[in-house]
């Protein structure tokens, strides 16, 4: 310890605390705080003016390790139905089990019939939908311009900002859906910004998939004479 500048322990602890700003979940943040306390512990033991600093660092370390372990155990014990596992795999992969469970619980699972309109052109999306089973048609100005299959998110492009949809989405067969009302989703994400960041990534993947499908359809169209 005599040849090591104690300031490095302080820098290391501060960097570990900085890492909490990027933690994807609460128990990840607790691990970062515990690491910061562990790095700072030698500094408090060998260079602090009294034992109180070492005691406080040790207490921070133990409390956050315990809470992180508890969060990890809670996540391991969470269970998902096959439908929930699929929506998590496809769209909520950036969320831990606990966050995914809480987000899914904000919505509802329903069975819907052919012909039901989910989103109307030039209107704000009333909900975010996940098409677990079935198909849907996209229409613009009354013309069919695309189709959606099982596994698709519907409304992700506009549901968060309330902007108007560019097309109507209608079920082309009986379907199984998960949906969460737009206002409830926005309120939940405002209170849980960490979940919001991961959800935006899932939305971006869904939009890229739709764009790729649209490009493939265009490429398969016969050339204009």
C-alpha positions as CSV (number, residue, x, y, z in Angstrom):
1,X,0.0,0.0,0.0
2,X,2.9,2.3,0.6
3,X,3.9,2.5,-3.0
4,X,0.4,3.0,-4.3
5,X,-1.1,6.4,-4.6
6,X,-4.3,6.3,-2.5
7,X,-5.9,8.7,-5.0
8,X,-6.3,5.8,-7.4
9,X,-8.8,4.2,-5.0
10,X,-10.8,7.4,-5.0
11,X,-10.8,7.6,-8.8
12,X,-11.8,3.9,-9.1
13,X,-14.7,4.4,-6.7
14,X,-15.9,7.5,-8.6
15,X,-15.7,5.6,-11.9
16,X,-17.8,2.8,-10.4
17,X,-20.3,5.3,-9.2
18,X,-20.4,6.8,-12.7
19,X,-21.2,3.4,-14.1
20,X,-24.4,3.4,-12.1
21,X,-25.7,6.0,-14.5
22,X,-25.7,3.4,-17.3
23,X,-27.0,0.5,-15.3
24,X,-29.9,-1.2,-17.1
25,X,-31.6,-2.2,-13.9
26,X,-31.8,-1.5,-10.2
27,X,-29.8,-4.5,-9.1
28,X,-27.1,-3.8,-11.7
29,X,-26.8,-0.3,-10.2
30,X,-26.5,-1.8,-6.7
31,X,-23.7,-4.0,-8.0
32,X,-21.9,-0.9,-9.3
33,X,-22.3,0.8,-6.0
34,X,-21.0,-2.2,-4.1
35,X,-17.9,-2.3,-6.4
36,X,-17.4,1.4,-5.6
37,X,-17.5,0.7,-1.9
38,X,-15.2,-2.3,-2.3
39,X,-12.6,-0.1,-4.2
40,X,-12.9,2.7,-1.6
41,X,-12.6,0.3,1.4
42,X,-8.7,0.1,1.4
43,X,-8.6,3.8,1.2
44,X,-10.8,4.2,4.3
45,X,-8.9,1.5,6.2
46,X,-5.4,2.7,5.6
47,X,-5.7,6.4,4.9
48,X,-8.8,7.7,6.7
49,X,-8.4,9.5,10.0
50,X,-10.8,7.1,11.9
51,X,-12.5,3.8,11.7
52,X,-15.9,5.4,10.9
53,X,-15.2,5.8,7.2
54,X,-14.2,2.1,6.8
55,X,-17.3,1.1,8.7
56,X,-19.5,3.2,6.5
57,X,-17.9,1.8,3.3
58,X,-18.2,-1.7,4.5
59,X,-21.9,-1.1,5.4
60,X,-22.6,0.3,1.9
61,X,-20.8,-2.7,0.4
62,X,-22.8,-5.3,2.4
63,X,-26.2,-3.6,1.9
64,X,-25.9,-3.3,-1.8
65,X,-24.5,-6.8,-2.3
66,X,-27.5,-8.1,-0.3
67,X,-30.0,-6.0,-2.3
68,X,-28.4,-6.9,-5.6
69,X,-28.5,-10.6,-4.7
70,X,-32.1,-10.3,-3.7
71,X,-33.0,-8.6,-7.1
72,X,-31.2,-11.3,-9.0
73,X,-33.0,-14.1,-7.1
74,X,-36.3,-12.3,-7.7
75,X,-35.6,-12.2,-11.5
76,X,-34.6,-15.9,-11.6
77,X,-37.9,-16.9,-9.9
78,X,-40.1,-14.9,-12.4
79,X,-42.1,-17.1,-14.8
80,X,-43.5,-16.3,-18.2
81,X,-46.2,-18.0,-20.3
82,X,-45.2,-19.2,-23.8
83,X,-46.9,-16.1,-25.3
84,X,-45.0,-13.8,-22.9
85,X,-41.7,-15.6,-23.5
86,X,-42.2,-14.9,-27.3
87,X,-43.0,-11.2,-26.9
88,X,-40.0,-10.8,-24.6
89,X,-37.7,-12.6,-27.0
90,X,-38.8,-10.6,-30.0
91,X,-39.2,-7.1,-28.6
92,X,-38.2,-6.8,-24.9
93,X,-34.9,-8.6,-25.0
94,X,-33.1,-5.6,-23.6
95,X,-35.1,-5.9,-20.3
96,X,-34.3,-8.0,-17.3
97,X,-36.9,-10.5,-16.2
98,X,-38.4,-8.3,-13.6
99,X,-38.7,-5.2,-15.9
100,X,-40.2,-7.4,-18.7
101,X,-42.7,-8.9,-16.2
102,X,-43.8,-5.5,-15.0
103,X,-44.1,-4.0,-18.5
104,X,-46.1,-7.0,-19.8
105,X,-48.4,-6.7,-16.8
106,X,-49.3,-3.1,-17.9
107,X,-51.1,-4.6,-20.8
108,X,-53.8,-7.1,-21.5
109,X,-54.2,-10.3,-23.6
110,X,-57.3,-10.6,-25.8
111,X,-58.8,-12.6,-28.6
112,X,-60.0,-10.5,-31.5
113,X,-62.1,-11.2,-34.6
114,X,-61.4,-10.7,-38.3
115,X,-62.3,-7.2,-39.4
116,X,-61.5,-5.4,-36.2
117,X,-59.7,-2.1,-36.7
118,X,-56.7,-1.6,-34.4
119,X,-55.4,1.7,-35.7
120,X,-57.0,4.2,-38.0
121,X,-55.2,6.3,-40.6
122,X,-54.7,10.0,-39.6
123,X,-55.5,9.2,-36.0
124,X,-53.3,8.7,-33.0
125,X,-52.7,5.0,-32.1
126,X,-55.0,4.2,-29.2
127,X,-52.6,1.4,-27.9
128,X,-49.5,-0.5,-28.6
129,X,-50.4,-3.9,-30.0
130,X,-48.5,-7.2,-30.3
131,X,-49.9,-9.7,-32.7
132,X,-49.2,-13.0,-31.0
133,X,-51.2,-15.0,-33.5
134,X,-53.1,-14.1,-36.7
135,X,-52.5,-11.6,-39.5
136,X,-53.4,-8.0,-40.2
137,X,-53.6,-5.8,-43.3
138,X,-52.2,-2.2,-43.6
139,X,-54.4,0.1,-45.7
140,X,-53.7,3.6,-47.0
141,X,-56.6,5.6,-48.5
142,X,-58.5,2.4,-48.7
143,X,-55.8,0.5,-50.6
144,X,-54.0,-2.6,-49.1
145,X,-50.3,-1.7,-49.0
146,X,-48.9,-4.3,-46.7
147,X,-49.5,-7.2,-44.3
148,X,-48.4,-8.1,-40.8
149,X,-47.9,-11.6,-39.5
150,X,-47.7,-13.1,-36.0
151,X,-44.9,-11.6,-33.9
152,X,-45.4,-8.0,-35.2
153,X,-45.6,-4.9,-33.1
154,X,-48.3,-2.5,-34.2
155,X,-48.3,1.2,-33.4
156,X,-44.7,1.4,-32.2
157,X,-43.9,4.3,-34.6
158,X,-46.4,6.7,-33.1
159,X,-47.7,5.4,-29.8
160,X,-45.1,7.2,-27.7
161,X,-45.4,10.7,-29.2
162,X,-49.1,10.6,-30.1
163,X,-48.6,11.5,-33.7
164,X,-51.1,10.3,-36.3
165,X,-50.8,6.9,-38.0
166,X,-50.0,6.9,-41.8
167,X,-52.2,3.8,-42.4
168,X,-55.1,1.8,-41.1
169,X,-54.4,-1.6,-39.5
170,X,-57.3,-4.1,-39.7
171,X,-57.3,-7.8,-38.7
172,X,-57.5,-10.1,-41.7
173,X,-58.3,-13.1,-39.6
174,X,-59.1,-14.0,-36.0
175,X,-56.2,-13.1,-33.8
176,X,-54.6,-13.2,-30.4
177,X,-53.3,-9.8,-29.2
178,X,-51.5,-8.2,-26.3
179,X,-52.1,-4.5,-26.0
180,X,-51.4,-1.6,-23.6
181,X,-53.2,1.7,-23.9
182,X,-51.1,4.6,-25.2
183,X,-51.7,6.9,-22.2
184,X,-50.9,4.2,-19.7
185,X,-47.7,3.2,-21.6
186,X,-46.5,6.8,-21.7
187,X,-47.1,7.3,-18.0
188,X,-45.4,4.0,-17.1
189,X,-42.3,4.8,-19.2
190,X,-42.1,8.3,-17.8
191,X,-41.8,6.8,-14.3
192,X,-39.4,4.1,-15.5
193,X,-36.9,5.8,-17.9
194,X,-34.6,2.8,-17.8
195,X,-37.3,0.6,-19.3
196,X,-38.1,3.3,-21.8
197,X,-34.6,3.2,-23.2
198,X,-34.7,-0.6,-23.8
199,X,-38.2,-0.3,-25.3
200,X,-37.0,2.3,-27.8
201,X,-34.4,-0.2,-28.9
202,X,-37.1,-2.9,-29.4
203,X,-39.2,-0.4,-31.4
204,X,-36.3,0.4,-33.6
205,X,-35.7,-3.3,-34.4
206,X,-39.4,-3.8,-35.2
207,X,-39.4,-0.8,-37.6
208,X,-36.2,-2.0,-39.3
209,X,-37.9,-5.4,-39.8
210,X,-40.9,-3.8,-41.4
211,X,-38.7,-1.6,-43.6
212,X,-36.8,-4.7,-44.8
213,X,-40.0,-6.5,-45.5
214,X,-41.4,-3.5,-47.5
215,X,-38.2,-3.3,-49.5
216,X,-38.4,-7.1,-50.2
217,X,-41.9,-6.7,-51.5
218,X,-40.9,-3.8,-53.7
219,X,-38.0,-5.8,-55.1
220,X,-40.3,-8.7,-56.0
221,X,-42.7,-6.4,-57.9
222,X,-42.5,-6.6,-61.7
223,X,-40.8,-3.7,-63.5
224,X,-43.0,-0.9,-64.8
225,X,-43.2,-1.2,-68.6
